[in-house]
Amino acid sequence: MLRADPDPDPDPPVDGISGKEAGRILGIRELSVSRLVNQGVLPKTVRGQRFGLDRADVERVALERFRAPHPYWCTAGDAAKILGVDVTRVLQLVDQGLVPAVQHTGRWYFRRHQLEVIASTPEAQAFLGTWGHGA
């Protein structure tokens, strides 16, 4: 027998995230996220809802304010270290669509957690290992 969630969130946005999650992406506290919303730097998709921030907007602001080291985003050099290959190989993997990346102001940025998942899988280790370690 299926039971309903005891505290369902009424009509959350499709890709909505909380201020707490936005804080993790931005590398700041939740209160600072509220300040960014109040200042109009970060738009709130649905006012009055806990999950009213759009992930794409939060990621965009995080990239605009990027300072290394960042808890969410990393550079191609950091990606190379995480994957155990050189930067040239990382960019080849991006071109082949095997590693997700976002280009912002002419530079490639990578979601750190995605790279860590890729690097930890046996299949990826076997694949990446065929190219050697150069980072």
RODO-2510 file (C-alpha; in nm, 4 decimals, decimal comma):
residues 135
     n   res          X          Y          Z
     1     m     0,0000     0,0000     0,0000
     2     l     0,1402     0,3402    -0,0981
     3     r     0,1332     0,6144     0,1598
     4     a     0,1391     0,9834     0,0816
     5     d     0,4334     1,1944     0,1903
     6     p     0,3391     1,3311     0,5366
     7     d     0,4499     1,6859     0,4450
     8     p     0,4180     1,7315     0,0689
     9     d     0,5475     2,0555    -0,0778
    10     p     0,2568     2,2153    -0,2674
    11     d     0,3453     2,2862    -0,6289
    12     p     0,7257     2,3265    -0,6064
    13     p     0,8924     2,4663    -0,9191
    14     v     1,0222     2,1997    -1,1531
    15     d     1,3878     2,2810    -1,0875
    16     g     1,3400     2,4780    -0,7667
    17     i     1,5957     2,4656    -0,4892
    18     s     1,6040     2,5984    -0,1351
    19     g     1,8092     2,8862    -0,0009
    20     k     2,0211     2,6340     0,1858
    21     e     2,1073     2,4447    -0,1338
    22     a     2,1700     2,7761    -0,3121
    23     g     2,4120     2,8647    -0,0341
    24     r     2,6048     2,5424    -0,0949
    25     i     2,6285     2,6204    -0,4666
    26     l     2,7332     2,9800    -0,4064
    27     g     2,9684     2,8958    -0,1200
    28     i     2,7864     3,1318     0,1187
    29     r     2,5451     3,1087     0,4112
    30     e     2,1698     3,0870     0,3624
    31     l     2,1230     3,4346     0,5107
    32     s     2,3541     3,5760     0,2430
    33     v     2,1405     3,4053    -0,0217
    34     s     1,8384     3,5929     0,1172
    35     r     2,0325     3,9172     0,0859
    36     l     2,1145     3,8414    -0,2801
    37     v     1,7442     3,7785    -0,3439
    38     n     1,6448     4,1030    -0,1678
    39     q     1,9069     4,2994    -0,3670
    40     g     1,7728     4,1574    -0,6935
    41     v     2,1019     3,9824    -0,7757
    42     l     1,9355     3,6431    -0,7529
    43     p     1,5782     3,6176    -0,8831
    44     k     1,3292     3,4128    -0,6869
    45     t     1,1196     3,2101    -0,9288
    46     v     0,8288     3,1561    -0,6916
    47     r     0,7915     3,4019    -0,4041
    48     g     0,6954     3,2649    -0,0663
    49     q     0,8002     2,9075    -0,1396
    50     r     1,0881     2,7325     0,0269
    51     f     1,2028     2,5876    -0,3052
    52     g     1,1556     2,9044    -0,5076
    53     l     1,5073     2,9520    -0,6482
    54     d     1,5963     2,8251    -0,9917
    55     r     1,9144     2,6127    -1,0023
    56     a     2,0216     2,7653    -1,3352
    57     d     2,0006     3,1183    -1,1910
    58     v     2,1978     3,0176    -0,8819
    59     e     2,4666     2,8450    -1,0900
    60     r     2,4928     3,1524    -1,3162
    61     v     2,5444     3,3830    -1,0176
    62     a     2,7989     3,1401    -0,8720
    63     l     2,9968     3,1515    -1,1976
    64     e     2,9777     3,5311    -1,2125
    65     r     3,1189     3,5466    -0,8581
    66     f     3,3656     3,2595    -0,9025
    67     r     3,6748     3,2701    -0,6798
    68     a     3,9004     2,9660    -0,6453
    69     p     3,8815     2,7436    -0,4544
    70     h     3,5067     2,7088    -0,4959
    71     p     3,2976     2,4361    -0,3270
    72     y     3,0738     2,3751    -0,6307
    73     w     3,2571     2,4838    -0,9468
    74     c     3,6131     2,4046    -1,0477
    75     t     3,8435     2,4940    -1,3355
    76     a     3,9888     2,2650    -1,6016
    77     g     4,3078     2,2378    -1,3961
    78     d     4,1123     2,1224    -1,0922
    79     a     3,9125     1,8832    -1,3118
    80     a     4,2372     1,7327    -1,4398
    81     k     4,3543     1,6695    -1,0836
    82     i     4,0235     1,5108    -0,9821
    83     l     4,0147     1,2851    -1,2900
    84     g     4,3875     1,2071    -1,2826
    85     v     4,4572     1,3228    -1,6396
    86     d     4,6072     1,6335    -1,7939
    87     v     4,4122     1,9449    -1,8914
    88     t     4,4328     1,8645    -2,2620
    89     r     4,2615     1,5309    -2,1998
    90     v     3,9906     1,6987    -1,9905
    91     l     3,9120     1,9344    -2,2792
    92     q     3,9053     1,6392    -2,5196
    93     l     3,6541     1,4641    -2,2926
    94     v     3,4406     1,7808    -2,2889
    95     d     3,4528     1,8005    -2,6707
    96     q     3,3458     1,4356    -2,6913
    97     g     3,0559     1,5001    -2,4538
    98     l     3,1919     1,2579    -2,1941
    99     v     3,2463     1,5135    -1,9176
   100     p     2,9818     1,7793    -1,8431
   101     a     3,1077     2,1374    -1,8391
   102     v     2,9819     2,4934    -1,8723
   103     q     3,1619     2,7638    -2,0651
   104     h     3,1521     3,1072    -1,9032
   105     t     3,3491     3,4108    -2,0221
   106     g     3,5618     3,1899    -2,2463
   107     r     3,6651     2,9417    -1,9755
   108     w     3,5368     2,5952    -1,8941
   109     y     3,3933     2,5257    -1,5493
   110     f     3,2982     2,1887    -1,4033
   111     r     3,0614     2,0857    -1,1267
   112     r     3,2955     1,9346    -0,8685
   113     h     3,0471     1,6719    -0,7467
   114     q     2,9940     1,5419    -1,1023
   115     l     3,3685     1,4979    -1,1523
   116     e     3,4014     1,3164    -0,8211
   117     v     3,1273     1,0736    -0,9254
   118     i     3,2907     1,0169    -1,2637
   119     a     3,6330     0,9656    -1,1074
   120     s     3,5000     0,7172    -0,8518
   121     t     3,3328     0,4777    -1,0954
   122     p     3,5327     0,1710    -1,1979
   123     e     3,4302     0,2174    -1,5616
   124     a     3,5645     0,5725    -1,5687
   125     q     3,8842     0,4731    -1,3928
   126     a     3,9445     0,2047    -1,6519
   127     f     3,8668     0,4480    -1,9345
   128     l     4,0699     0,7360    -1,7904
   129     g     4,3531     0,5004    -1,6998
   130     t     4,4065     0,4176    -2,0662
   131     w     4,5148     0,7778    -2,1186
   132     g     4,7673     0,7875    -1,8369
   133     h     4,8063     1,0352    -1,5569
   134     g     4,9523     1,3718    -1,6343
   135     a     4,8070     1,6186    -1,3874
***
